[in-house]
């Protein structure tokens, strides 16, 4: 799944966690987890959350309303999903957890955004490099930092805690 998205220019961000991969998985796989962990989430509503069918709605602080439809689910190690407005263009996102020690793990999120996707990569490259990539990296850093915040502080991350974002705040 998602092969049609893989020719897009992507943006990736990773960070290390001072906990086992199982703890990170438990947090990122919990239904409605973005309500507690996502600094730009107004609400994360579960539409369906069953073994082979995971779908939810993410409403950002600025009112942007996206559906996340999970394409793959690898218990304990990650998942992939498509996200976008219902009936609109979709981005492909891969979440991956890796154990890097007894009490250490790494969470990586890779986004294949729909923005600029209709352009050939050689034309999209420069706007992607100077406009899309810096904003998406900032966003992904804040999202991963939100999960770290919850695991370290055992409380909900405050909205816009790592700064406002021009696309989602």
PyMOL commands that set and color helices and strands:
alter all, ss='L'
color gray80, all
select helices_A, chain A and resi 3-5+21-28+34-37+121-153
alter helices_A, ss='H'
color red, helices_A
select strands_A, chain A and resi 11-17+41-50+53-60+65-74+78-84+90-101+104-112
alter strands_A, ss='S'
color yellow, strands_A
deselect
rebuild
show_as cartoon
